[in-house]
Amino acid sequence: MVDAPGVVKKDAQEYAQILGIQAGMTVQEVGWDDDCDAGISEAVEDAIGEELLDEDTDELCDVVLLWWREEDGDLVDGLVDAIRPLADNGRIWLLTPGAGKPGTVAPGEISESAQLAGLVQTKAERLGEWQGSCLEASGPQK
């Protein structure tokens, strides 16, 4: 990374663009662990110009980055918890290990869990070794 800082920055900008994250947004990160891609988190911090909020924040958030693995428990419960700090028109980016990786979550489980939590999947993006699913409230938000 040190040899090519321009490459790292380019990837960071791409991740933030893919996630639709821009300066001035408030972003919370939930479920981060050693197996997560720090590059994604750093890209978001670069884009918003500040650190990500942790799991215990009381602030309203525009975006929640929810790192989730199959063994993390009930996905519906995790999504319901992630909805709580969301501002109106906020969204959750559910980040799960890519296909064939330990902890992969089946796409059917993601869509079913999202629906049970009152969310709908609006996008799916590959982010390095992780799969990102953009989830938004399925009902009116106004």
C-alpha positions as CSV (number, residue, x, y, z in Angstrom):
1,M,0.0,0.0,0.0
2,V,2.8,2.4,0.8
3,D,4.3,2.1,-2.6
4,A,1.2,3.1,-4.5
5,P,-0.9,5.6,-2.4
6,G,-2.7,6.7,-5.6
7,V,-4.1,3.2,-6.1
8,V,-5.4,3.0,-2.5
9,K,-7.1,6.4,-2.9
10,K,-8.6,5.3,-6.2
11,D,-10.1,2.2,-4.6
12,A,-11.3,4.2,-1.7
13,Q,-13.1,6.6,-4.0
14,E,-14.6,3.7,-5.9
15,Y,-15.9,2.0,-2.8
16,A,-17.5,5.2,-1.5
17,Q,-19.1,5.9,-5.0
18,I,-20.4,2.3,-5.2
19,L,-22.0,2.8,-1.7
20,G,-23.4,6.2,-2.6
21,I,-21.6,7.8,0.3
22,Q,-20.7,11.5,0.1
23,A,-19.2,14.2,2.3
24,G,-21.5,15.3,5.1
25,M,-23.2,12.0,5.5
26,T,-23.3,10.3,8.9
27,V,-22.3,6.7,8.8
28,Q,-22.4,4.0,11.5
29,E,-20.4,0.8,11.3
30,V,-21.7,-2.3,13.1
31,G,-20.2,-5.8,13.3
32,W,-16.6,-4.9,12.3
33,D,-14.1,-7.6,13.1
34,D,-10.6,-8.7,12.1
35,D,-11.9,-10.5,9.0
36,C,-13.5,-7.3,7.6
37,D,-12.0,-5.2,4.8
38,A,-10.5,-2.2,6.4
39,G,-10.2,-0.6,3.0
40,I,-14.0,-0.3,2.7
41,S,-14.2,1.4,6.1
42,E,-11.3,3.7,5.3
43,A,-12.9,4.6,2.0
44,V,-16.1,5.7,3.7
45,E,-14.2,7.7,6.3
46,D,-12.2,9.4,3.5
47,A,-15.5,10.2,1.7
48,I,-17.3,11.7,4.7
49,G,-14.2,13.3,6.1
50,E,-14.6,11.9,9.6
51,E,-14.6,8.7,11.6
52,L,-17.4,6.2,11.4
53,L,-19.8,6.1,14.3
54,D,-19.6,3.0,16.5
55,E,-22.4,0.6,17.4
56,D,-23.3,2.5,20.6
57,T,-24.1,5.9,19.0
58,D,-27.3,7.7,19.7
59,E,-27.0,9.8,16.5
60,L,-29.2,9.5,13.5
61,C,-27.4,8.0,10.6
62,D,-27.7,8.3,6.8
63,V,-26.1,4.9,6.3
64,V,-25.4,1.9,8.5
65,L,-22.6,-0.4,7.3
66,L,-23.6,-3.8,8.7
67,W,-20.9,-6.5,8.5
68,W,-22.6,-9.8,8.8
69,R,-21.5,-13.5,8.7
70,E,-23.7,-16.6,8.7
71,E,-22.6,-17.4,12.3
72,D,-23.5,-13.9,13.6
73,G,-27.0,-15.0,14.6
74,D,-30.5,-14.1,13.3
75,L,-30.2,-11.7,10.4
76,V,-33.7,-10.3,10.8
77,D,-32.8,-9.3,14.4
78,G,-29.5,-7.8,13.2
79,L,-31.4,-5.7,10.5
80,V,-34.0,-4.6,12.9
81,D,-31.3,-3.3,15.3
82,A,-29.5,-1.6,12.4
83,I,-32.8,0.2,11.4
84,R,-33.1,2.0,14.8
85,P,-30.4,4.8,14.2
86,L,-31.4,5.4,10.6
87,A,-32.6,8.8,9.6
88,D,-35.6,9.2,7.2
89,N,-34.6,7.9,3.8
90,G,-31.5,6.3,5.3
91,R,-30.2,2.9,4.1
92,I,-28.3,-0.1,5.3
93,W,-25.4,-1.6,3.4
94,L,-25.3,-5.2,4.5
95,L,-21.8,-6.5,3.9
96,T,-21.4,-10.3,3.8
97,P,-18.5,-12.5,2.8
98,G,-18.4,-13.2,-0.9
99,A,-19.6,-16.5,-2.4
100,G,-17.4,-19.5,-1.4
101,K,-15.9,-17.6,1.6
102,P,-16.4,-18.7,5.2
103,G,-19.5,-17.1,6.7
104,T,-21.3,-16.5,3.3
105,V,-25.0,-15.7,3.7
106,A,-27.3,-17.1,1.0
107,P,-28.9,-14.4,-1.2
108,G,-32.3,-15.9,-0.5
109,E,-31.8,-15.5,3.2
110,I,-30.8,-11.8,2.7
111,S,-33.9,-11.0,0.7
112,E,-36.2,-12.9,3.0
113,S,-34.6,-11.3,6.2
114,A,-34.8,-7.9,4.7
115,Q,-38.5,-8.3,3.9
116,L,-39.2,-9.5,7.4
117,A,-37.4,-6.5,8.8
118,G,-39.5,-4.1,6.6
119,L,-36.7,-3.5,4.1
120,V,-36.2,-4.1,0.4
121,Q,-32.9,-4.8,-1.4
122,T,-32.3,-2.1,-4.0
123,K,-28.7,-3.0,-5.1
124,A,-26.1,-5.7,-4.9
125,E,-22.5,-4.8,-5.4
126,R,-19.2,-6.7,-5.1
127,L,-16.7,-4.9,-2.8
128,G,-13.5,-6.8,-2.9
129,E,-13.9,-10.1,-1.0
130,W,-17.3,-8.9,0.4
131,Q,-20.8,-8.7,-1.1
132,G,-22.8,-5.5,-0.4
133,S,-26.6,-5.5,-0.4
134,C,-28.2,-2.0,-0.2
135,L,-31.4,-2.3,1.9
136,E,-34.0,0.5,2.2
137,A,-37.3,0.9,4.0
138,S,-40.0,-0.7,1.9
139,G,-42.8,1.6,3.1
140,P,-43.3,5.3,2.7
141,Q,-40.7,7.4,4.4
142,K,-42.3,10.9,4.3
